[in-house]
Amino acid sequence: MAGLRNFDFRRHLPSTTFVALTLLIFAGLAAIAIYLGVYNIAADAPHYRPTYWLIENLRDESIAVRAKSIIGQRI
């Protein structure tokens, strides 16, 4: 534990500028990929497994959150 007290975390963490530039580069690459239509999101094209997982989880969590507000209400 004594070693952690003397450890300079700032020296080993990336700077705010580096993080901001990295995020900006990734956002730019994502924008280019979206603009060029790199990923086929068509309903008749099969997706990769991670894409299915993401879509299913988004759908299930969205339904679960909204269903909490209607439990106990009469139609």
C-alpha positions in Angstrom: 0.0 0.0 0.0 2.9 2.4 0.7 3.9 2.1 -3.0 0.5 3.4 -4.1 0.8 6.5 -2.0 4.0 7.5 -3.9 2.6 6.5 -7.3 2.0 9.4 -9.7 -1.2 8.5 -11.5 -1.1 11.7 -13.6 2.2 10.6 -15.2 0.6 7.4 -16.4 -2.8 8.6 -17.5 -3.3 10.2 -20.9 -3.8 13.9 -21.0 -7.1 15.6 -21.6 -5.9 16.8 -25.0 -5.0 13.3 -26.0 -8.4 11.9 -24.9 -10.2 14.7 -26.7 -8.3 14.2 -29.9 -8.7 10.5 -29.8 -12.5 10.9 -29.4 -12.6 13.4 -32.2 -10.7 11.1 -34.5 -13.0 8.1 -33.7 -16.1 10.3 -34.2 -14.8 11.5 -37.5 -14.1 7.9 -38.6 -17.6 6.9 -37.5 -19.1 9.8 -39.5 -17.2 8.8 -42.6 -18.3 5.2 -42.2 -21.9 6.2 -41.8 -21.7 8.6 -44.8 -20.1 6.0 -47.0 -22.6 3.4 -46.0 -20.0 0.9 -44.9 -22.3 -1.2 -42.8 -25.4 -2.6 -44.5 -28.3 -2.0 -42.1 -31.0 -3.3 -44.5 -33.7 -5.4 -42.9 -33.2 -8.2 -45.5 -29.4 -8.5 -44.9 -28.2 -10.7 -42.0 -26.4 -8.9 -39.2 -23.3 -9.9 -37.3 -23.9 -11.6 -33.9 -22.8 -8.5 -31.9 -25.3 -6.4 -33.9 -28.1 -8.9 -33.1 -27.1 -8.8 -29.4 -27.1 -5.0 -29.4 -30.5 -4.7 -31.1 -32.1 -7.3 -28.9 -30.8 -5.8 -25.7 -31.9 -2.3 -26.8 -35.3 -3.6 -27.6 -35.7 -5.6 -24.4 -34.5 -2.9 -22.1 -36.6 -0.3 -23.8 -39.7 -2.4 -23.4 -38.9 -3.2 -19.7 -38.4 0.4 -18.8 -41.7 1.5 -20.5 -43.7 -1.5 -19.1 -42.9 -0.4 -15.5 -45.1 2.6 -16.0 -48.1 0.7 -17.3 -48.2 -2.1 -14.7 -51.4 -1.9 -12.7 -53.2 0.4 -15.2 -56.4 -0.8 -16.7 -56.9 -0.7 -20.4 
